[in-house]
Amino acid sequence: MPDESGSLVRLAGSERAPIPEATAAGPLDTSQRAELTVVIRRRAEIPAEIVAGPTVLTSEELAERYGADPADVDLVRQQLTSRGLEITAVHPVTRRIKVAGTLADLASAFGTTLTQVTSPDHRARPARTAAPRGTGA
């Protein structure tokens, strides 16, 4: 269910369009567990001259200059665990945090509604039904 408390802030660029031609595919068991990956902002934008080359950075230099800020990692960890979610992995270099919980808790934490849908596969394969996948118990 979407956040109505006003405690969540919509981040620019985080919106996702609905899957084209998707149709409802039945109820979703919100007690199922799932794991997802949150990608957080860079410490600083990577300058175009580094992207275009010929500058070469080591993995350590890339992480130190442009990976996730440790304060951001701590804030995300604190906010997600306070909403009943479990942090399963943290990768500051790639700015990724894996988080797990029930579909109900994930939907609540991110202020969204999850639905199970079926959509045609435009590569001449049968229609596919998509729902969040569980992580196993």
C-alpha positions, 0 to 999 in steps of 0.5 A, a space after each residue: 500500500 502506498 505511503 500515506 504518512 508523508 514519511 517517504 520522499 519520491 526520488 526523481 528518476 525512480 518512477 517506472 512505467 507499467 509493463 505494456 499490455 499487462 493484465 492482472 493475473 490473480 491475487 498476490 500472496 503478500 506473505 511470500 518473501 522476496 529479495 531486491 537490490 537497491 542502488 544508491 547514489 554515487 559519492 560524486 559524478 564520474 567526470 566525462 573525461 574518465 568515462 571517455 578515457 584514457 584515464 584509468 582508475 583502479 577498483 579502489 580509486 573508483 570505489 573511494 571517489 565514486 562508490 557509495 558514501 558510507 553515510 548513505 549506506 548507513 542511512 539506507 540500512 537504518 531506514 530499511 531495518 526500521 521498517 522490518 526488512 533484512 539487509 542481506 548484502 552491502 556492496 559500497 563499490 557498486 552502490 548496491 544494497 540487497 534487502 529481503 522481507 515479505 512482499 507486504 513489508 517491502 511494499 510498505 517500506 517503499 510506498 508502493 503496491 505490488 501486483 501479479 501480472 501477465 504480459 505478452 512476450 513480444 519475441 514470439 514466446 507464450 505470455 509470461 506471468 510475473 510476480 516477485 520471486 521468493 528468496 527461500 526460507 
